Amino acid sequence: MSSTIAKRERGALWSLVDDLLGRQHLILASNRGPMEYHSAPSGELQHRRGSGGVVTALSGLTNYVDFTWIASAMGEGDRRASEEAGGKSVRSPVPGQQVSVRFVTAPRRAYHKYYNVICNPLLWFLQHYMWSSPYTPRVDAVVYDAWETGYRYVNREFADAIVDEARGSDLRPLVMVHDYHLYLVPRMVREELPDARIHHFLHIPWPASSYWALLPSMIRTAICDSLCMADIVGFQSVRDVRAFLESCDAFLDDVAVDYRERVVRYQGRETQVRAYPISIDVAEIREIATSARAADYEARIGAELGEQTIVRVDRAEPSKNIVRGFQAYEVLLEQHPELCGHVRFLAFLVPSRTHIRQYQRYAEEIEASVQHVNERFGTPAWQPVKVFYENNYVQALAGMRLYDVLLVNSVIDGMNLVAKEGPIVNTKQGVLVLSESAGAYEQLKVGAIPVAPADIEGTARALLQALGMSAEERAERTRRMVESIEREDITHWLQRQLEDVNALPG
């Protein structure tokens, strides 16, 4: 997209935002917020930008729009800042941010139950099809207690904070809730603010109703019931929209589901169900990828490249399917020994949820898989796999500039923004090998080579196809993907949602 078109779209977005916020009071809620506090050795409170995908996705709003963001206190610094503010919202001290932040300071024990028993791993694992259903999950008295005194409790704390903020303004509240941590908030807010506009966006996949049926009726029904109190429920893909509509049909009584119009009619309300595929800030990512710091990393990574190089960038977690990716590479080298010494695999992996047992075990499996491939095919002068194991986004972008093949073979993803970042920053017209189960596949199938996540043989063949592809085909595939990503960037994602909010009747 030309810079002129990009500026025009941004201008249209901010004009729409100005119009909406002239009539409505925007309150955004998510587990993580746009800033975090920590105590310096001197005892003084210091701040930094918040982390996480939701914060990254909504950074544009924080820079241009004045609104209130309600988030969990993530540490002692946040709790102290909230206490000093009397539990009310505080203006963000982060340069460039216009947002006010209000921290929800649930008791530590309640937050532990909410986050470490229900959100992760129960909901996250379920929604990524990561349970082995004959054995897991084990829904016992601990889970029942955590649902009531953890998850429901923290959701109530969020809802109360939203209601309090809304009643401090004469404008109609526009409440935008994000992700699986806060499923019960729409119902709780609707009961207190019947005229509020409520929009709930889910960043992760929504599985089939038959998989949700692993959970007790009281959990799955409460989730669907609450989401149907929103005016709009947004998902990453059309696949997720269909699955949610089917879940409402399966789990709610006296419900009418219109699959054609994607509307749920329930308890006298209509809920629109829409797909809003999230994207990236193309200009910002290119700026970071071409920065002096990225250039330093690129020079160092250059010494690690093969004649051709396969790259992957992922959080080190089971849903990313990292071990099968290395197994496919092993099959490739086994079937084509002529590639040994010539095709290298660089993996940029970010430690993830290291306190959760399943993640610890998977990290051990990744390490064992890398060691196995290197011992089997490596020599004193050449090691097939090189792993960069750290949370270093700039280094990962530098690595993506240099791939011949980018492997994204996740079991399932709501979106997977790596698949969009790679084609935007890559300098070699590299080929994207992409899981059909990633949300990004709907958009990027115009240029990617598809793979089924469990298909190790097929992934090895896809890697071979990508490595042997002609320069002309690589260029054409890259062009199609880049045009699509530039056209449907993060501004487009935000604008579509706000246009739909603006078009709501009443």
N, C-alpha and C positions, 0 to 999 in steps of 0.2 A: 504494500500500500504506500502511495506517495505520502510525503509529510503533509501536503496540503489536505488530502483526504483525511488523514489521521487527525489533524487539527480541527477540521470541520466536524468530525464525529465527537471529539472531546468537547467542542463548543456546544454541540447539540445536547450532550449529556449534562453539562453543567447548567445549561439553560433549563433543562427539565428538572434538575435538582433544585434550582432556585425557585421554580414554580411550585414544586411539591412542598418544599420547606417553608414557603410563604403561607401555606395553608395547614401544614401538619408538623408535628413535633417528632423528629426522628430519634428513635431509641434502638440501638443495636445491642444484641446480647450474644455472647459466645463464651466458652470455657476460658480461653486465653484472651487477653486484652492487648491493646496496641502499645503498652509500655509495662515495664517491670521495675520495681524498686529493690534495692539491696543496700545493706548497711556497710559503709566504708569502715576501715579500721579505726578511724577517728570517731565513729558513731554517727556520722552524718549520713542522711539518706541520699543515695545516688540513684540515677535512673538510666534506663536504656530502652531501646525499642523492643517490643515484644517479639516472640518467635512463634513459628507455626504457620501452617498453610492458610488458615483463615485470615490471620493478621496480614500476611503477604498479599493475599487476594484483595483485601479491602484497604490497602495502604493509600490508594488514590483518594478514597473518601476522606481519610484522616487528614490529608494534605490540603483539601479544597473545601470541605464541608464542616460546618459547626454543628455537632450533634453530641449525644451522650452514648457512651459505650459502657455496657455493664459486663463485668468479667469476674472470674474467680481470683481471689488473692492467691498467687502461686507460691508465695514464700513469706518469710517473716518481714521482709521489707515492705511488701504490699500490705500486710496486715497492719504494720505500724503506720504507713501512710494513710490507710483507711481510718484508723483510730484517731490520728491527729486531725482528720477532716470531719470527725464526728459521724462517720459512716455515710457521709454524703459524697457527691461527685467532686472530683478535683480536676483542675485544668491540667492537661498534659504539659510537662515541662520539656518534652522532646522537641528540638528545633523543627519547625515546619508543620508540626501537628496542631490542628485547631480543635481537636476533640477533647471533651471532658470525659473522665473515666470514673466509674463508681465500682468499687470492689465488693464482691460478695464474700464475706468472711465466715464461712461455715465452720463449725467445730472440726478440728483436725480428724477426729474419729469418723464423723459423718462424711467428710470429704474423702477419706480413705475408702469407705464403703462405696460411695458414689463412683469414684474414679477407678479404683484398683480391683473392685469386685464386679460392678455392673458395666461401666463404660468399657474398661479394659480389664480383663479380656472378654467378658461375656458378649456384649453387643458388637464390639469390633470384630471378634472372631466369627460370630454368627454372620455378620453382614459381608464378610469376605470369604464365606464358605470354608472356613478353616477348621471347623469341628469335625472330628471323626465320629459320626453320629451313633455308631453302636456303643461308643465308650464315653464320648464327651458331647456337650457339657454335662456336668453333674449338678443339677439344680436341687440343692438341699436347703436345710433351714438357714444356713449362712447366707445363701442367695436371697431367700425370702426376707430375711432381716435387712440385708443390704438394700434391697429394693425399697422397703418402707422407710427405714431410718437413715438411709444414705442417699440413694438416687432421688426418691420422691422428696426428701427433706431439702436437698440442695436445689432441686427444681423449684420448690416453693420459695426458697430464699431469693432466687432469681426473679420469680414472678412478683414477689412483694416489692423488690427493688424497682422493677419496671413500673409497677402501678404507682409507687411513690413518686418516681420521676415524672410520670405522665400527669399526675394530679398537680404538679408544680407549674404546669403550663396551661394557658387558655386554648391552645391549639389542639386539634384532634391528634391523638397519638398514632404514629406509624411505627410499628414494632417489627423489627427484622431480626429473627432468631436463626442462629446457625448451628447446625450439625446435631449429631446423635446424643450429645451430652444433655440436651435440653428438650427432649421429646415431650415432656409433660407441661412445658411452659405455656403453649398456646391455650390449652383448656383453662389453666389457672388464671391467665390474664383475661381471657374472654369472660369469665365469670365476674370479674371485677370491673372490666372496661368493655361493655358489650358493643360500643360503637367504634372501638379501636380497629385500625387496619393492621392485620397480622400477616406477615410473610415469613415462612420457614424454609430455609435452603439447606439441603443435605449434601455434604461433600463426599460421602462414601456410598458404595453401592447399596441398593435395596434388593435383597434376595427374594426368591420365589416364596409364595405363601406356604408351600409345603415345608420349606426349611425353617421359616418362622415358627411353624407348628412344633418344633423342638422345645420351644419355651412355653411356660404355663400360660393358660388363657388370660389370666389377670394381667400379665405383662404385655403380651402382644395386643390385646384388646385396648388396654389403656393407651398404648402408643398410637394406634390407629385413631382411636377416639379423639385424642388430644390434637393430633395433626389435622383432623377434619374440623377443628375449630379455627384454623387459619383460613384466611381468604385465598391465599396462594401457597401451595407447597411446591418447591422447586427441587429438581434432581439434575444429575449430571447428564443423563442419557435417556433416550426414548425407551430403552430396555428397562430402566429403573422406573419410569413412569408407568409402564404396563404392569410391572410387578407390584407397585403400590396399589394401583386400582384393583388388582386381583386380591390383594391382601384385605383391602376394605370390604370387598364383596364377601370374602371368606370369614372375616372375624367380627364384623359389626352387624347388629340387628337393625332391621327396618332402615336399610340403606339402599339408595338407588345410585348405581354407578353407570355413567354414560361414557363408554369407552371411545366413542367417536369424538365427542366434544372434550373428553378428558376432564370430566367434572364429577365430583362426588356430592350427592344431596343427602344430608344427614342432619337430623334434629333441627329441621327448619332452616338449615344453612346450605349454601353452595360453596364448595371448595374447588378452585381451579388447580389442576395438577399439570405442571409444565416442565419441559427439559430446558435447562440453561447450562450448556457445556462451558465450564470455567476455562479461562485461558490465561495468557501471560501478558505482561507489559513489554511489548517487543522492543521499544526504544530503550527502556531501562536495562533490559537484559543485554542488549547489544553494547550498551555503554559500559556495563560492568565487564563483559567479556573482552573488550578491547582496552581496558584500563591498564595502567602501568603495572599494577599488582598482578593482574591476570597474565600480562606478557612475561613477567618473571616466572610464574608457574609454568607457562607454556614452554619456555626455554628449558626448564628442568624436565618437564614431561617429555619433551622432544627426544631426550637421551634414552627414554624408555620405549620408544616406538619400535615396532617391527617394520618390515617392508610394507606390510598391511597390518592394521590394528583394529581389533574389536574392542569397543568400550561399553561399559554399563555404569550407570549412576543410580544408586538406590539406597534407601534406608535398609539396614540389615535386619529384615524381618521376614517371617514365613510367606506372607502374601506376595512378596516380590519374586519368589520362585528362583532365587539366586543359585541354589545348588543344582537345579535342573539345567540352568544356563551353563554352568561349568561342565556338567555331564554331557551336554550337547557339543561343547567345544572338544571334550575328550573324544567323543565319537568322530568328530571331524578330523582330528589328528590321527586317530586310529585308522580310519578309512582312506585318508589321504596323507600318508607319511611325508610326501614331498613338501607339505606345508610346514613341517617342523623346522624351526629356525628362521621362518619367514613371516608367519602370522602370529602376532602376540595378542594377549587379552589383558587389558587394563581395567580394573574394577575400582570405582570410587564409591566406597560404602560408608554410610553414616551410622554410628551406633544408635540403637533405637530401643527404648523401654527395657533397659538392661536389668531392671529390677524384677521383670516378669519371667518366670521360670521357662515358659515356652520360647521366649526370645533368647534367653541364655543358651538353651539347647541348640537353637537354630544357628546362633553365632558359632558354636562349636562345630556344627555340621559344615558350615561354610569353610571354616579353617581347615577341617579335615579334607574337604573336597579339593581345595586349592593345593594342599600338600600332596594329595594323591596324584593330581595331574602333573605337578612339577616334578615329582619323583619318577613318574612313569615316562615322561617325554623330555624332561630337562637334561641339560648337560652343564658341566662347569662353566661354559661360556654363554649359555642361553637358558633362561627360565620362561616357560610359556605364559604363566600368569603372574601379574604384579598387582597387589592390592594396596590401595591407599585407604586406610581405615581411620577416618576422622571426619568431624563435621566442619567442612571447609568448602563453602559454596563457590567461592571464586576459583579455587583449584579445580573443582568439578567442571565448571564452565570452560576453563582452559583445556581440560581434557576433552570436552565435547567438541571443541574447535578442531580437534585433530583426528577424529575417528574416520575410518573407512567404512565401518559398520557399527551402528548403535543397536545394542540388543536390549529390548524391553519386553520381557516374556512373563510378566506378572500373572499370578493365578487369576486375580481380578482386581480392578482398580476403579474407583469412582471416575477418575480422569487419567491421571499420570501426566504431569506437566513436563517431566523430563523428555517425553516423546515430542513435545512441542518446542522445548528449549533447544534440543539438539539441532534440528534442521535450521533454526534461526541463526545459530552462532557458528555452525560448522563451516570450515573453509575448504573442504575437500570434496564437496558434493557427495558426502557419504550416504550410505543406504540405511534406512531404518527397518529393522526387523521387529515387528510389533505384535503382541498378543491380541487376539481377537476379543479377549475378555476385558481389555482395558477400555475405559470410557473414551479415551482419545481415538480409538480405532474408527469410530463412526465418522470422524472428520478426516483422519489421516490415511484411510484406506486408499485414497487417490494416489498415494505414492509409496506406501509402506509394503513390505513383504509380510503377509500374515502368517502367524503360527498359532497352534493350539497349545496352551501352556503345559499340558502333560505330555506333549509329543516330543520326546527327546530326539528321535530319529528325524522327524520333520523339521525340528529347529536346526539340527546339524545340516540338513539339506538346504534350508533357507540361508544359513550362514555361507555355505559354499556358493549358492546362487548370487548372494550379495557380493562376495569377494570376486567373483568372475564376471560381474556385470560390466557392460560397455560404458564408456564415459558418456556417450550420448543418452543412454537410458537413465544413468544416474542423474544427469543434469535435468532431464525432463521430470523424473519423479520428485526431485528436490524442488523444482520450480512449482509444481502443483501443490506440494505441501506448504511451502513458504507463502504462496499467495493466499491459501486458505487461512493460515495462522495469522497473517497480517490483517486479513479482512475481518476475522472474528477474534479480535484481541480482548484484553481484559476490559477495555472501555465498552466494547460491544456487549460483553457479558453483563456488566452493570446496567447499561442503558436498556437492554431488553427487559430486565426485571422491573426497573422503575417505570418503564412505559406500561407494563401490565398492571402495576400498582395504580398508576395514574388513570388507567382505563376502567378501574373497578366501579361498578354502579353505586350510587348513593352518596 
